[in-house]
Amino acid sequence: MPQASVNDVEINCRESGEGFPVVLVHGYTGNSRNWALTAPALAERFRVISVDLRGHGSSAKPTSEDAYALETMASDVYELLKNLDVSECALVGHSMGGMVSQLLILEHPEMVRALVLVDTAAEVPKGLLYDERRKQRQRLVEIAKKEGMEAVFEEQLKVTPIPEAFKTSPEYIDVWRQQFLMTSREAYIACATGMSSRRSLLGDLASITVPTLIICGEHDEPFLEPSRDMHKAVPGSELIIIAGAGHGPQMETPAEFNEVLMAFLSTVTETAAV
């Protein structure tokens, strides 16, 4: 897997396929493997670059919590793409990766030909459902500080509903554990704080002029309204709600997710220069 030194850290990514670049940015406590059911399908037509954000996966894990600002992660992705000789791409961000992707396109609009935001938000979501999730995450952050990531994962299992798609898949928990534990404690703590205190980007989204697709799982209640808000804010954007999916449609309903994503990317990149 390629690695590049950017912003004084080593950032890892996975590459496959040839053609117009499609960049996949994972969410909180995830990594590039979160796209394992999507990247092969995309690689039949595109050059696919799946990034490990700092503190996640096989990328470097700085020990200072100050190193994990969302803006810094957006800069990492931008510098990585320049290192890979990518001058323009289709950018796909899931959850926290969608927040990073918004920051990247707002700072470097020339880099992004098309944008896909998956189960994410332009500002801290409002409402009782998200308030409860935030309190839950704060409890997990305290466990991370005192006991470490293994203890956090065990507690996460108790409070996180297992998606229906995985209830009959015994290897799901093992894979989830492996990926979760590749996130550093510092990244876990700092990213949780950063996501809950970030400034709203909703007013900035009107400046986005590229084709934009917003996707949300039908059962991802805290992010349904934020998805609608982003759809209203981004001129000409498209919103698709994927039936049967929760917070991770690319993993829970990959066939439906891939069909939607491929149709969008095929349309918006067909005239792009490779």
C-alpha positions as CSV (number, residue, x, y, z in Angstrom):
1,M,0.0,0.0,0.0
2,P,1.4,3.4,-1.0
3,Q,2.5,5.8,1.8
4,A,3.4,9.5,1.5
5,S,4.9,11.9,3.9
6,V,2.6,14.9,4.2
7,N,2.4,17.5,6.9
8,D,5.2,15.7,8.8
9,V,3.2,12.4,9.0
10,E,3.0,9.2,6.9
11,I,-0.4,8.8,5.3
12,N,-1.3,5.4,4.0
13,C,-3.7,4.7,1.1
14,R,-4.9,1.8,-1.1
15,E,-4.9,2.1,-4.9
16,S,-6.6,0.0,-7.5
17,G,-7.9,0.5,-11.1
18,E,-7.1,3.0,-13.8
19,G,-9.0,6.0,-15.1
20,F,-10.4,9.2,-13.5
21,P,-9.4,9.3,-9.8
22,V,-12.1,8.5,-7.2
23,V,-11.0,9.2,-3.6
24,L,-12.7,7.4,-0.7
25,V,-12.4,8.9,2.8
26,H,-13.6,6.8,5.7
27,G,-15.3,7.8,8.9
28,Y,-14.5,7.9,12.6
29,T,-12.6,4.8,13.9
30,G,-12.7,3.4,10.3
31,N,-10.0,3.0,7.7
32,S,-9.6,2.3,4.0
33,R,-10.9,-1.2,4.5
34,N,-14.3,0.2,5.1
35,W,-14.6,0.5,1.3
36,A,-13.7,-3.1,0.6
37,L,-17.1,-3.9,-0.9
38,T,-17.1,-0.7,-3.0
39,A,-13.5,-0.2,-4.2
40,P,-13.4,-3.3,-6.5
41,A,-16.6,-2.3,-8.3
42,L,-15.3,1.2,-8.8
43,A,-11.9,0.0,-9.9
44,E,-13.4,-1.6,-13.0
45,R,-13.8,2.0,-14.4
46,F,-11.8,4.3,-12.2
47,R,-8.5,4.8,-10.4
48,V,-9.6,4.3,-6.8
49,I,-7.7,5.8,-3.9
50,S,-8.8,4.8,-0.4
51,V,-7.2,6.9,2.3
52,D,-6.3,6.1,5.9
53,L,-6.8,9.3,7.8
54,R,-4.1,10.1,10.4
55,G,-4.5,8.2,13.6
56,H,-6.5,5.5,11.7
57,G,-5.6,2.3,9.8
58,S,-2.0,2.1,8.8
59,S,-1.3,5.9,8.8
60,A,0.9,7.5,11.4
61,K,-0.6,8.1,14.8
62,P,0.8,11.3,16.4
63,T,0.7,11.2,20.2
64,S,-0.6,14.8,20.6
65,E,-4.4,15.2,20.5
66,D,-3.7,18.6,18.9
67,A,-2.7,16.8,15.8
68,Y,-6.2,15.7,14.9
69,A,-8.1,18.8,13.8
70,L,-10.5,18.0,10.9
71,E,-8.8,20.8,9.0
72,T,-5.5,19.1,9.3
73,M,-7.0,15.8,8.0
74,A,-8.4,17.7,5.0
75,S,-4.9,19.1,4.4
76,D,-3.4,15.6,4.6
77,V,-5.8,14.3,1.9
78,Y,-5.1,17.3,-0.3
79,E,-1.3,16.9,0.0
80,L,-1.5,13.1,-0.5
81,L,-3.4,13.6,-3.7
82,K,-0.8,16.1,-4.9
83,N,1.9,13.6,-4.0
84,L,0.1,11.0,-6.2
85,D,-0.1,13.4,-9.1
86,V,-3.9,13.8,-8.8
87,S,-5.0,17.3,-10.0
88,E,-8.7,16.6,-10.0
89,C,-10.9,13.9,-8.5
90,A,-14.3,12.7,-7.5
91,L,-14.3,12.9,-3.7
92,V,-16.4,10.5,-1.6
93,G,-16.5,11.0,2.1
94,H,-18.4,8.9,4.8
95,S,-19.4,10.3,8.2
96,M,-16.3,12.1,9.6
97,G,-14.8,11.6,6.2
98,G,-17.7,13.6,4.8
99,M,-16.8,16.5,7.1
100,V,-13.2,16.3,6.0
101,S,-14.3,16.2,2.4
102,Q,-16.4,19.4,2.8
103,L,-13.4,21.2,4.3
104,L,-11.2,20.0,1.4
105,I,-13.5,21.2,-1.4
106,L,-14.2,24.5,0.3
107,E,-10.4,25.1,0.6
108,H,-9.4,23.6,-2.7
109,P,-12.4,23.7,-5.1
110,E,-10.1,23.2,-8.1
111,M,-9.2,19.7,-6.9
112,V,-12.8,18.3,-6.8
113,R,-14.8,17.6,-10.0
114,A,-17.6,15.8,-8.1
115,L,-18.6,15.4,-4.5
116,V,-20.4,12.5,-2.7
117,L,-21.3,13.0,1.0
118,V,-22.4,9.8,2.8
119,D,-24.2,9.8,6.2
120,T,-22.6,13.0,7.3
121,A,-23.4,16.6,8.3
122,A,-22.3,20.1,7.6
123,E,-22.8,21.1,11.3
124,V,-23.3,19.4,14.6
125,P,-26.7,17.6,14.3
126,K,-29.5,18.8,16.5
127,G,-32.2,16.9,18.3
128,L,-32.7,14.4,21.1
129,L,-31.3,11.4,19.1
130,Y,-28.0,13.1,18.4
131,D,-27.8,14.5,21.9
132,E,-28.0,11.0,23.3
133,R,-25.4,9.8,20.9
134,R,-23.1,12.6,21.9
135,K,-23.5,11.8,25.6
136,Q,-22.8,8.2,24.8
137,R,-19.7,9.1,22.9
138,Q,-18.5,11.3,25.8
139,R,-18.8,8.3,28.1
140,L,-16.7,6.2,25.7
141,V,-14.1,9.0,25.5
142,E,-13.7,8.8,29.3
143,I,-13.2,5.1,29.0
144,A,-10.6,5.7,26.3
145,K,-8.7,8.1,28.6
146,K,-8.8,5.7,31.6
147,E,-8.7,2.2,30.1
148,G,-7.7,2.3,26.4
149,M,-9.2,1.3,23.1
150,E,-9.9,-2.4,23.9
151,A,-12.2,-1.3,26.8
152,V,-13.9,1.2,24.5
153,F,-14.6,-1.4,21.9
154,E,-16.2,-3.8,24.5
155,E,-18.4,-0.9,25.7
156,Q,-19.2,0.1,22.1
157,L,-20.5,-3.4,21.5
158,K,-23.0,-3.0,24.3
159,V,-24.5,0.3,23.1
160,T,-24.3,0.0,19.3
161,P,-27.1,-1.9,17.5
162,I,-25.7,-4.5,15.1
163,P,-27.0,-3.8,11.6
164,E,-29.5,-6.5,10.4
165,A,-27.2,-7.2,7.5
166,F,-24.5,-8.4,9.9
167,K,-26.4,-10.3,12.5
168,T,-25.9,-13.6,10.7
169,S,-22.2,-12.9,10.0
170,P,-20.0,-14.2,12.8
171,E,-16.9,-12.7,11.3
172,Y,-18.4,-9.2,11.4
173,I,-17.5,-8.5,15.0
174,D,-13.9,-9.7,14.5
175,V,-13.4,-7.4,11.4
176,W,-15.0,-4.5,13.2
177,R,-12.7,-5.1,16.2
178,Q,-9.6,-5.2,14.1
179,Q,-10.4,-2.0,12.3
180,F,-11.5,-0.2,15.5
181,L,-8.3,-1.1,17.3
182,M,-6.3,0.4,14.5
183,T,-7.5,3.8,15.7
184,S,-5.2,5.5,18.2
185,R,-6.5,6.6,21.6
186,E,-5.4,10.1,20.9
187,A,-7.3,10.2,17.5
188,Y,-10.4,8.7,19.2
189,I,-10.5,11.4,21.9
190,A,-9.5,14.3,19.7
191,C,-11.8,13.5,16.8
192,A,-14.8,13.1,19.1
193,T,-14.1,16.5,20.5
194,G,-13.5,18.0,17.1
195,M,-16.7,16.7,15.6
196,S,-18.9,17.9,18.5
197,S,-17.4,21.4,18.6
198,R,-16.8,22.2,14.9
199,R,-18.1,25.3,13.3
200,S,-21.1,25.0,10.9
201,L,-20.2,24.8,7.2
202,L,-23.9,24.9,6.1
203,G,-23.7,28.5,5.0
204,D,-20.5,27.8,3.0
205,L,-22.0,25.0,0.9
206,A,-23.7,27.4,-1.5
207,S,-20.3,28.0,-3.0
208,I,-20.0,24.4,-4.2
209,T,-20.6,24.4,-7.9
210,V,-19.6,20.8,-8.8
211,P,-22.1,17.9,-9.2
212,T,-22.9,16.7,-5.6
213,L,-24.6,13.6,-4.4
214,I,-25.8,13.2,-0.8
215,I,-26.5,9.7,0.4
216,C,-28.0,8.6,3.7
217,G,-29.2,5.3,5.1
218,E,-32.9,5.1,5.8
219,H,-32.3,4.1,9.4
220,D,-29.5,6.6,10.2
221,E,-31.9,8.9,12.1
222,P,-29.4,11.5,13.5
223,F,-28.1,12.2,9.9
224,L,-31.4,12.2,7.9
225,E,-32.2,15.8,8.6
226,P,-28.6,17.0,8.2
227,S,-28.6,15.3,4.8
228,R,-31.7,17.2,3.8
229,D,-30.1,20.4,5.0
230,M,-27.0,19.8,2.9
231,H,-29.2,19.0,-0.1
232,K,-31.0,22.3,0.3
233,A,-27.7,24.2,0.7
234,V,-25.7,22.8,-2.2
235,P,-27.1,24.1,-5.5
236,G,-28.3,21.4,-7.9
237,S,-27.4,18.6,-5.5
238,E,-29.1,15.2,-5.5
239,L,-30.3,13.4,-2.3
240,I,-30.8,9.6,-2.2
241,I,-32.0,7.7,0.9
242,I,-31.0,4.1,0.7
243,A,-33.7,1.7,2.0
244,G,-32.7,-0.7,4.7
245,A,-29.3,0.9,5.5
246,G,-28.1,2.5,8.6
247,H,-25.0,4.6,9.2
248,G,-22.8,2.5,6.8
249,P,-24.6,1.8,3.6
250,Q,-21.4,1.0,1.7
251,M,-21.0,-2.0,4.1
252,E,-24.7,-2.8,5.0
253,T,-26.3,-2.6,1.6
254,P,-23.3,-2.6,-0.8
255,A,-25.1,-3.6,-4.0
256,E,-27.6,-0.7,-3.7
257,F,-24.9,1.7,-2.6
258,N,-22.5,0.8,-5.4
259,E,-25.3,1.1,-8.0
260,V,-26.2,4.6,-6.9
261,L,-22.5,5.7,-6.6
262,M,-21.5,4.2,-9.9
263,A,-24.4,5.8,-11.8
264,F,-23.5,9.2,-10.4
265,L,-19.8,8.9,-11.0
266,S,-20.2,7.6,-14.5
267,T,-22.3,10.6,-15.4
268,V,-20.2,13.3,-13.9
269,T,-16.8,11.9,-15.0
270,E,-17.6,10.8,-18.5
271,T,-16.2,14.0,-20.0
272,A,-13.3,14.3,-17.5
273,A,-9.7,14.1,-18.7
274,V,-7.9,11.1,-17.2
